[in-house]
């Protein structure tokens, strides 16, 4: 099931790093590490997701800390797969959408960092976004979910082409050959959009 797949991906993430959180005492990392550790605690997780997603652009070490800290990737994947049942039939509300989008924002942070981008792809984490991109509901929570998911994919534009091809093949195995075309179209659209913006 989705939860066992999430655990497998999380194990791959842990295998690529260590459980030691970077940072030195007194350099301002204590509060950051505290928030990351709060992700493990169900009671504090929602607040930690919100605070970290808001501060992610001002925290250059956030991506390595998220990747290498024990259990964090598993938590983010758990947040993602927990709303799969709300996709069909469409029953996603604004609160659930905002919460999972905060988790996606942290994954985007990991995908954008030079130290963790390749590890992110090698763990096939983008596969978990496909169900979101495959939704058709026009309500605001679903639109926000799709837009945030596209943001994660867009960050991957420009990475090693070989890894992107491997991701497409993995999509074919897990969700069908037709999904490869959708994935390729998304990448092409994002590439064109970036060229136009530049």
N, C-alpha and C positions, 0 to 999 in steps of 0.2 A: 504493500500500500504506500500511500504518499508519505506517511510518517517514517516507515522503514527506509524509504528512498532518501528522505531528509537526513536520517541518521547516517546513512552510507556516505552521503556527500559531506556531512559534517566530519565524519571520521577521516575522509580524504583531506579535508582542510587542516585538521589537527596534525595529520601525518606530515604535512608540508611545512609545519612550523613548530613552535614550542609553546609551552603553557606559560612562559615568562612574559610578563607585561613590560614593554620598554618604558623608559622614563627614569629620571633621577630625582631623588628627594629634593624638594624645594624649588623645582623648575616649573611648578604649576601643573604637573601631571597628576598629582594626587586626586584632585577633584574629578579629572577626566577618567582615571582608572576606577574611581568610586562609582561613577555613572555606568561604566562598562560592566562592572561587577553587579550593579543593580539589575542589569538585563536578565541575570540568572534567577532573580527573585520575582516570582509572579506578582507579589504585592507592589513592587516598585517598578516593574518592567515598563508599564505604559508611560510613566513620567520620564523614565530614562530614555526611552525611544524618542519622545518628543524633544527633550533637552539636547540629546546628541545630534538629532537631525537638524535642529536649528543652529547648532554651533559647529557643524561639520566643516564648513568652509574656513573657519578660523583655527582649525585644529589639524595641522599638517601631519601629525603622527597618528591620527585617529584610525586610518585604514590598517596599518600594521598592528596596532593594538587590538582592533576588532578581530583581525584574522588569527593572531597568535594567542589570544586569550582563550582559556579553556571554556568550551561550551557555547561561545558567543555565536558562532556560525549556525550551530544547531538551533539556537533560540530564534535567530532571524528566519531560518527556514520553517520553523514551527509556526511563527507568525504568518508566514505566507500560506502554508498548506492548510492552516486552520480555517481560512475563509473559502477554500475551494467549494465546500458544500453550499455557500451562498451565491455561487455563480450561476447554477442551474437548479431550479428556476431562479431568476434574478431576485435576490432579496438582500443585497448589500446596502447597508445604510451609511450615512455620512460618518458616523463615529468609527465603524469598522474599517471604512475606506481610509480615513485619515490615519488610523493606527497602522494598517499594513503599509501604507505609503511612507510612513516614517521608517519602517523596517526596510523598504525598498530604497529609500534615500541613503541608508547606511550601506546597503549593498552597492549602490552606485558609487559611494565613496571608496569602497574596496576595489571596484572595477576600474576606477579612474587613477589609482595610485600605481606608480611604476613598479613598486616592490611587490604588489599583490595582484596586479591585473592578470598576469599569466596564470598564477595559481587559481584565480577566480574562474578562468576559462577551463583550465585543466580539470577542475572539479565539476564542470558542466552545470554550474549554478544557473546560467541563463535559461536552462530547460524549465525551471520552476516558474518562469514568467510567461511561458506560452499560454497557459489557460487564461491568463488575464488579457492577453492580446487577442484571444479568440472569442471574447465576449462581444455581444451586439447591442446590449442595452444602452439607451441614450440618456439615462439618468446621470445626474452630476457625479454621484459616487463612482459609477463605472467609468465615466469619462476621465475623471481624475486618476483612477487606477490605471487605465490604459496609457495616459500621458506620462505618468511616473515610470511605468514599465518601459516605455519607449525611450525615456531618458537614460535608463540603465543600458539599453541596447546601443543607443547613440554614443555613449562613452566608449564603447568597444571599437568604434570605427577607427581604423588606423593601426590596430594591433596586428600581430603576425597572421597573415592570410591563411597559413597552414592550420593554425588553431581554429580560425573561424570555420574553415571547411570541415574540420573534425567535429566541431559543434553541430554543423548542419547534418552530418551523417548520424550523429547521436540523436538529433531530433527525429530523423527518419526511423531510427530503431524504436524510439519510445512512443512517438505520437503519429507516425505515418509519413509516407513520402510526400504527401501534399503539403505537409507543414514546412518542408524544406523550401518550397517555392515561396511560402509566406515569409519565412525567415529571410531569404535572399532579398525579397522585395522590400522588407523593412530596412535592411542594411543599405540597399541602393537608395531608398528614399532619404534616409538619414544622411548618406554621403552627398547626395544632390543638394539637400537642404543646407548642409554645412558649406558647400561650395558657393551657393547663392549668398549665404550670410557673409562669407569672407569676401 
